[in-house]
């Protein structure tokens, strides 16, 4: 059976459609992590027309086949969940929906949060996806989205443990907050943080206001990631996995090894959707 995987984030809905056939070839930017779907996309919450268009896209992918298994991770609240549920009913009729919840364990991965249910489902599912393909390794899982999250998965005898991590404002939030709360600084978007800003991070200085703003916000992101990676590396080998919509901008400022993936939450949903 095919599967529709849905990651409802803070600002966008991301989705992937997995067919029954052989997996697609690995993408060049996926490194050792696969992208086991041929079709994927996203729709902004603030653009209802984009979400409405998903009905036609999903019906086209369905063709004359059976409705897919549908797995969903949602951090955007009940109202948006209801809207997405209505879209799915419009597309497929009343079919079972797997709304994933954070648990105390999944397979060989234990949840080490003090109150496991309080861990965001996106962080939990992303860690499941990373651990599924890199078992036995210590991982620093970085998602550069609306918020930037840094999560630690450590290997244990016979499995792994989600140890917790850090949450900081995402790159776009940092840029926007700086512009809104200062009198004369311009507002920049993530796409405005280019190579000049990345060079300024490494050189510890920018010679113009545009790059100074971008470099300052990038340096804050990179500093948190690099410090966490160094602390973990003192204990032994560690792998940094970088995902999220701002991953390319953040990657340009990093002075450490990392591997990128389109969406670790979707990869985790894919792992959960597989038969045990």
C-alpha positions as CSV (number, residue, x, y, z in Angstrom):
1,X,0.0,0.0,0.0
2,X,1.2,3.5,-0.8
3,X,1.6,6.0,2.1
4,X,1.0,9.8,2.4
5,X,3.2,11.4,5.0
6,X,2.3,14.8,6.4
7,X,4.4,17.1,8.6
8,X,2.3,20.0,9.8
9,X,4.9,22.5,11.0
10,X,4.5,26.0,12.5
11,X,4.3,27.8,9.1
12,X,4.0,25.1,6.4
13,X,2.6,21.7,5.7
14,X,5.1,19.4,4.1
15,X,4.1,16.1,2.6
16,X,5.6,13.1,0.8
17,X,3.9,10.3,-1.2
18,X,5.5,6.9,-1.1
19,X,4.6,4.3,-3.7
20,X,4.7,0.5,-3.4
21,X,7.5,0.2,-6.0
22,X,11.2,0.3,-5.5
23,X,12.7,3.3,-3.8
24,X,13.9,6.2,-6.0
25,X,17.6,6.7,-6.5
26,X,19.3,8.5,-3.6
27,X,19.5,12.3,-4.0
28,X,22.9,14.0,-4.1
29,X,22.2,16.1,-1.0
30,X,20.8,13.2,1.1
31,X,24.3,11.8,1.9
32,X,23.8,8.5,3.8
33,X,20.1,9.3,4.6
34,X,17.6,8.2,2.0
35,X,14.7,10.2,0.5
36,X,12.4,7.2,0.0
37,X,9.6,9.1,-1.9
38,X,9.2,10.2,-5.5
39,X,6.7,13.0,-4.9
40,X,6.8,15.7,-2.2
41,X,5.7,19.3,-1.7
42,X,4.7,22.0,0.8
43,X,2.0,24.5,1.3
44,X,2.1,27.6,3.5
45,X,-0.5,27.9,6.2
46,X,-1.0,31.5,5.3
47,X,-2.0,30.6,1.8
48,X,-5.3,28.7,1.8
49,X,-5.2,28.3,-2.0
50,X,-1.9,26.3,-1.7
51,X,-3.5,23.9,0.7
52,X,-6.7,23.6,-1.4
53,X,-4.5,22.7,-4.4
54,X,-3.3,19.6,-2.5
55,X,-6.6,17.9,-3.1
56,X,-6.0,17.9,-6.9
57,X,-2.3,16.8,-6.5
58,X,-3.1,13.9,-4.2
59,X,-6.0,12.7,-6.3
60,X,-3.7,12.7,-9.3
61,X,-1.2,10.6,-7.4
62,X,-3.9,8.3,-6.2
63,X,-5.2,7.6,-9.7
64,X,-7.5,4.6,-9.6
65,X,-5.7,3.0,-6.7
66,X,-6.7,2.5,-3.1
67,X,-6.4,5.3,-0.6
68,X,-2.9,5.4,1.0
69,X,-2.0,4.9,4.6
70,X,-1.9,8.4,6.0
71,X,0.6,9.3,8.8
72,X,0.6,12.8,10.3
73,X,2.8,14.7,12.7
74,X,1.3,18.1,13.8
75,X,2.7,20.9,15.9
76,X,0.4,23.6,14.6
77,X,-2.6,23.0,16.9
78,X,-6.1,21.6,16.7
79,X,-7.6,24.2,14.4
80,X,-5.2,23.5,11.6
81,X,-5.4,19.8,12.2
82,X,-9.1,20.1,11.6
83,X,-8.6,21.9,8.3
84,X,-6.1,19.3,7.1
85,X,-8.4,16.5,8.2
86,X,-11.2,18.1,6.1
87,X,-8.8,18.3,3.1
88,X,-8.1,14.6,3.5
89,X,-11.7,13.7,3.7
90,X,-12.4,15.7,0.5
91,X,-9.6,13.8,-1.2
92,X,-9.9,10.3,0.0
93,X,-13.2,10.1,1.9
94,X,-13.4,8.8,5.5
95,X,-10.2,6.8,5.8
96,X,-8.2,6.1,8.9
97,X,-5.7,8.8,9.8
98,X,-2.6,8.0,11.9
99,X,-2.1,11.1,14.1
100,X,1.3,10.4,15.6
101,X,1.9,11.2,19.3
102,X,5.1,11.3,21.2
103,X,5.7,8.1,23.2
104,X,8.1,6.9,25.8
105,X,9.8,4.7,23.2
106,X,9.6,3.6,19.6
107,X,11.4,0.5,18.7
108,X,14.9,0.6,20.1
109,X,14.8,4.4,20.7
110,X,13.9,5.4,24.2
111,X,12.6,8.9,25.1
112,X,14.7,10.4,27.8
113,X,12.6,13.5,28.3
114,X,11.7,14.1,32.0
115,X,8.0,14.1,30.9
116,X,8.1,12.1,27.6
117,X,4.7,13.4,26.4
118,X,5.9,17.0,26.6
119,X,8.5,16.4,23.8
120,X,7.3,18.0,20.6
121,X,6.2,15.3,18.2
122,X,8.3,16.8,15.3
123,X,11.5,16.5,17.4
124,X,10.5,12.9,18.4
125,X,9.6,11.8,14.9
126,X,12.7,13.4,13.4
127,X,14.9,11.6,15.8
128,X,13.1,8.3,14.9
129,X,13.9,8.9,11.3
130,X,17.6,9.7,12.0
131,X,18.0,6.7,14.3
132,X,16.3,4.4,11.9
133,X,19.0,4.9,9.3
134,X,22.0,5.5,11.6
135,X,21.5,3.1,14.5
136,X,24.4,2.7,16.9
137,X,25.6,6.3,16.4
138,X,25.5,9.4,18.5
139,X,23.6,12.1,16.5
140,X,23.1,15.8,16.7
141,X,19.8,16.3,14.9
142,X,19.3,20.0,13.8
143,X,16.1,21.3,12.3
144,X,16.4,24.9,11.1
145,X,12.7,25.9,10.8
146,X,10.5,28.5,12.4
147,X,12.4,27.4,15.5
148,X,15.8,25.9,15.4
149,X,16.0,22.7,17.4
150,X,19.1,20.7,18.4
151,X,18.4,17.2,19.6
152,X,20.8,14.6,20.9
153,X,20.4,10.9,20.3
154,X,23.0,8.6,21.9
155,X,23.7,5.0,21.3
156,X,23.0,2.6,24.2
157,X,23.5,-1.2,24.5
158,X,20.8,-2.6,22.2
159,X,19.4,0.7,21.2
160,X,19.5,4.5,21.6
161,X,18.2,7.2,23.8
162,X,16.8,10.7,23.0
163,X,18.6,12.8,25.5
164,X,17.0,16.2,25.0
165,X,18.4,19.3,23.4
166,X,18.0,23.0,22.7
167,X,15.4,25.2,21.2
168,X,16.2,28.7,19.9
169,X,14.4,31.1,17.6
170,X,14.8,30.2,13.9
171,X,16.8,32.3,11.5
172,X,13.7,34.0,10.0
173,X,12.5,34.8,13.5
174,X,15.8,36.3,14.5
175,X,16.0,38.5,11.4
176,X,12.4,39.6,11.7
177,X,12.6,40.4,15.4
178,X,15.7,42.5,14.9
179,X,14.0,44.6,12.2
180,X,10.8,45.1,14.0
181,X,12.4,46.2,17.3
182,X,15.0,48.6,16.0
183,X,14.5,52.0,14.4
184,X,16.8,52.0,11.3
185,X,17.7,48.4,10.5
186,X,16.2,46.8,7.3
187,X,14.1,43.7,7.5
188,X,15.8,40.7,5.8
189,X,14.5,37.3,4.9
190,X,16.3,33.9,5.0
191,X,17.1,34.2,1.3
192,X,18.9,37.5,2.0
193,X,21.6,35.6,4.0
194,X,24.0,34.8,1.2
195,X,27.6,33.9,0.8
196,X,28.7,37.4,1.9
197,X,27.0,36.9,5.3
198,X,28.6,33.4,5.6
199,X,32.0,34.8,4.9
200,X,31.4,37.5,7.5
201,X,30.6,34.8,10.1
202,X,33.9,33.1,9.5
203,X,35.9,36.4,9.4
204,X,34.1,37.8,12.5
205,X,33.1,41.0,10.8
206,X,31.0,42.5,8.0
207,X,31.6,45.8,6.2
208,X,28.0,46.7,5.5
209,X,24.8,46.7,7.5
210,X,23.0,44.1,5.4
211,X,25.7,41.5,5.9
212,X,26.2,42.5,9.5
213,X,22.6,41.7,10.3
214,X,22.6,38.5,8.4
215,X,26.0,37.4,9.8
216,X,25.0,38.1,13.3
217,X,21.9,36.0,13.1
218,X,23.7,33.2,11.3
219,X,26.5,33.3,13.9
220,X,24.0,32.8,16.7
221,X,22.6,29.7,14.9
222,X,26.0,28.3,14.0
223,X,27.4,29.0,17.4
224,X,24.7,26.9,19.1
225,X,25.2,24.1,16.7
226,X,29.0,24.1,16.8
227,X,29.2,24.3,20.5
228,X,26.8,21.4,20.9
229,X,28.8,19.4,18.4
230,X,32.1,20.1,20.1
231,X,30.7,19.0,23.5
232,X,29.4,15.8,22.1
233,X,32.6,15.2,20.1
234,X,34.6,15.3,23.3
235,X,32.7,12.1,24.4
236,X,33.2,10.3,21.1
237,X,32.2,10.2,17.4
238,X,29.1,12.3,16.6
239,X,27.2,12.9,13.4
240,X,25.4,16.2,12.7
241,X,22.2,16.0,10.6
242,X,20.8,19.2,9.3
243,X,17.2,19.6,8.1
244,X,14.5,22.3,7.9
245,X,13.6,25.1,5.5
246,X,16.6,27.3,6.5
247,X,19.1,24.5,6.4
248,X,21.0,25.8,3.3
249,X,21.5,29.3,4.8
250,X,22.6,27.9,8.2
251,X,24.9,25.3,6.5
252,X,26.9,28.1,4.9
253,X,28.0,29.4,8.3
254,X,29.0,26.1,9.8
255,X,32.7,25.2,10.3
256,X,32.1,21.5,11.1
257,X,31.0,18.4,9.3
258,X,27.3,17.9,8.7
259,X,24.9,16.0,6.4
260,X,21.7,17.5,5.1
261,X,18.3,16.0,4.5
262,X,15.1,17.5,3.1
263,X,12.8,16.6,6.0
264,X,13.7,14.3,8.9
265,X,10.1,14.4,10.2
266,X,8.9,12.8,7.0
267,X,11.7,10.3,7.1
268,X,10.6,9.4,10.7
269,X,7.0,9.0,9.6
270,X,8.2,6.8,6.8
271,X,10.0,4.6,9.3
272,X,6.9,4.4,11.5
273,X,4.7,3.5,8.6
274,X,6.7,0.4,7.8
275,X,5.4,-2.9,9.0
276,X,7.1,-4.1,12.2
